[in-house]
Amino acid sequence: MAKLKSGTGRFMAGVLLVGAVWGLVGVIQASTEQRSWASTEGTVQERLKSGKSVSVKVEFPLPDGSKQVATLSENGPARQPGERVTVRYDLQDGKVTEAALADNDEAHWVWSVILGFVILGALFANFVAWTSPPRYD
């Protein structure tokens, strides 16, 4: 691997910093967008496992009185059939375009903290890469 003071090392440190900042901005935007969605109480119909990921099938009412069933990623505590959950959803032209469990905020916080640490590491790497070596006169 190239030394951090090399051109390649400086480039990689810069790419890491830009990528981590871009990721953090994306997580914050997604979290902010989901908080602006309408929310309602839904009922877990089924718990689904696929490999390491877990999702739940949730039925929830829409403002027009109809019922919507959606399969949503479970990022918080384990939900069991019959349990009531808060669902956030985005409506466009009377149709649900996206939906998520309200406890999705926990996942956004976790990603924000992880990316924050990556940014701090990248800032340190950039500091090391771009400072001049000590001179011994």
N, C-alpha and C positions, 0 to 999 in steps of 0.2 A: 504494500500500500504506500502511496506517496506521502512524503512528510507534509505536515500541516503548513509549513512555511512555503512549500512549493506552489507553483501556479495551479496545479491540479488540486492540491489541498485547499487553496483559497477558493477555487471555484466550487468544490464540493461543500465547503462550509457555507458559502453563499447560497447554494441551491438548497441545502438543508434548512437554512433560516427562512428563505422565501417560501418553501414548501410548508413549513410548520405554521408560518403566519397565515398563508392562504387557507390551510386546513382549519385553523382557529376561526378565521373570519367566516368560513362556510358553516361551521358548527353554530356560531353565534347567530348567523342569519337564519338557519333552519329552526333554531330554538325560538327566536323572536317571531318568525312567521307562524309557527305552530301555536304560540300563545295568543295570536290574534284570531284563530279559528273559533267557530262556535263550539260549545261543549254541551254534552248531555250525559245522562246516566244510561248505561247499557247493561246487558246481562251476558255473562260468559256462557256460550252454548257448548263449547268443546275446547279441549286443550290439545294442541298438536305438536309433536316432536319430529324434527327432521335433522338427523345428525346431532350437532351440538346446539342448534338453534331451536327455540321454543316460540310458538305463536299461539294465539287464542282466536277462536271464532266468536265474534261478539254481535249480538243483535241490539240495535239502538233505534229510537224513534227520530224521525226528521220533523222539521217544523210544519210540514203539510199533513202530518198524521201518519204517513207511511212508515214502514219499518225497513231498515237497512241491515244487512248482514255483511260483515267484513272480517277478513282474517288479518289480525294485527300482530306485529312483533311484540314479544313480551320482554321488556328490559328491566323491569322492577321485580317485585315479589311474585312468587308463583300464584297464579289465579286458577281457581277450580270452577268447574261447571256449576252454574246457579249463582255465582258470586256477582255482585254489582260492581261495575267499574265506571270511571269517568272516561268518556271518549271525546276527543277533539276531532272535528272534521271540517273540511273546506268544501263549500258548495259553489258550483258554477252552473248557471242555467238550470237550477233545481236538482242537479245531480252531484253526488259526492265524488270529488276528484281525488281527494286524499283523506286518510283518517289515521289516527294514532291514539294509543292509550295516553292519558294525561300524565302517567308516571314516566313518560319518555324523557321528561326533564332531567331525571337522574342520569340517564345515559349521556345527555348533553353535558352535564356537569363533569362527569367522569372524563369524557373526551376533552373538555376544556382544560382540565387540570393536567392531563397527560400531555396535550399539545403545549401547555404553558411551560412544563418542564423541558420539553424538546426545544422550545424557543430559547429558554435560558441557556441550555447546553449549546445551542447553535450560536447564540450571542458570544458565549465564552470562546467557542472555537474560532469565531471570526475575530475576536479580540486577539487571540493567540496568533492567528494566521497573519494578521495585518500589522502587528506591532513589529518594530525593528528589533533585531537581536541586540542584546547588551554589548556595548563597546568597552573593551578593556584597554585603556590607554596607559 
